[in-house]
Amino acid sequence: MEEEVVNALKKCAVGFGTSEVVEEFGVQDGELVLVKKKVTKRDIPPDIKAVKMLMEESDCGGLSDEQLEEERQKLLKLLNETE
């Protein structure tokens, strides 16, 4: 259970995309028939509170601003290489 919570927290910390499906049904000849279907896609931006919680749990909490910036640059470089 704890691993699921940490994974969800990480997902919130980096942001994610999601879609929502809304379906409307009507009755036709005694049967339910799909009348309308709407799919909405949206991006959820990163959550700063989730980032702070993760940093408090990791060793990053004791890093200086310069060390954090250096780590940020490393992570951005890794992200750019994987894309």
PLY file of the C-alpha trace (Angstrom):
ply
format ascii 1.0
element vertex 83
property float x
property float y
property float z
element edge 82
property int vertex1
property int vertex2
end_header
0.00 0.00 0.00
2.81 2.43 0.89
4.44 1.86 -2.51
1.17 2.77 -4.26
0.95 6.01 -2.29
4.55 6.93 -3.14
3.94 6.17 -6.83
0.80 8.32 -6.82
2.72 11.11 -5.12
5.45 10.90 -7.76
2.83 11.05 -10.50
1.37 14.22 -8.97
4.83 15.72 -8.55
5.68 15.49 -12.26
2.18 16.02 -13.68
0.24 13.70 -15.96
-2.36 13.51 -18.70
-5.83 12.10 -18.25
-9.04 11.66 -20.18
-12.64 11.70 -19.07
-15.43 9.90 -20.92
-19.05 11.00 -20.57
-21.68 8.84 -22.23
-25.38 9.58 -22.63
-27.82 6.76 -23.21
-31.40 6.81 -24.42
-34.10 4.19 -24.66
-34.98 3.09 -28.16
-37.27 0.13 -28.84
-37.00 -0.86 -25.18
-33.20 -1.03 -25.23
-30.51 1.35 -24.04
-28.71 2.97 -26.96
-25.63 5.18 -26.81
-26.78 8.64 -27.88
-23.73 10.78 -27.25
-20.13 10.16 -26.20
-17.75 12.94 -25.21
-14.05 12.36 -24.50
-12.17 15.20 -22.80
-8.38 15.05 -22.53
-6.48 17.32 -20.20
-3.05 17.73 -18.68
-2.66 17.97 -14.93
0.31 20.25 -14.11
2.97 19.28 -11.55
1.96 19.82 -7.93
4.53 21.72 -5.86
3.19 20.31 -2.58
3.84 16.78 -3.85
7.38 17.78 -4.86
8.02 19.20 -1.38
6.71 16.04 0.27
8.98 13.87 -1.85
11.98 16.07 -1.13
11.33 15.91 2.60
11.26 12.11 2.43
14.44 11.90 0.36
17.97 13.09 1.02
17.33 16.24 -1.03
15.97 18.07 2.00
19.46 18.91 3.24
20.86 20.13 -0.08
21.78 23.75 -0.69
20.15 25.81 -3.43
23.22 25.36 -5.63
23.16 21.58 -5.16
19.47 21.44 -5.92
19.98 23.48 -9.10
22.81 21.16 -10.15
20.58 18.12 -9.56
17.77 19.82 -11.51
20.08 20.37 -14.47
21.16 16.72 -14.41
17.54 15.57 -14.37
16.57 17.91 -17.22
19.50 16.60 -19.27
18.37 13.03 -18.66
14.80 13.90 -19.66
15.96 15.54 -22.88
18.12 12.53 -23.76
15.21 10.11 -23.34
12.89 12.17 -25.58
0 1
1 2
2 3
3 4
4 5
5 6
6 7
7 8
8 9
9 10
10 11
11 12
12 13
13 14
14 15
15 16
16 17
17 18
18 19
19 20
20 21
21 22
22 23
23 24
24 25
25 26
26 27
27 28
28 29
29 30
30 31
31 32
32 33
33 34
34 35
35 36
36 37
37 38
38 39
39 40
40 41
41 42
42 43
43 44
44 45
45 46
46 47
47 48
48 49
49 50
50 51
51 52
52 53
53 54
54 55
55 56
56 57
57 58
58 59
59 60
60 61
61 62
62 63
63 64
64 65
65 66
66 67
67 68
68 69
69 70
70 71
71 72
72 73
73 74
74 75
75 76
76 77
77 78
78 79
79 80
80 81
81 82
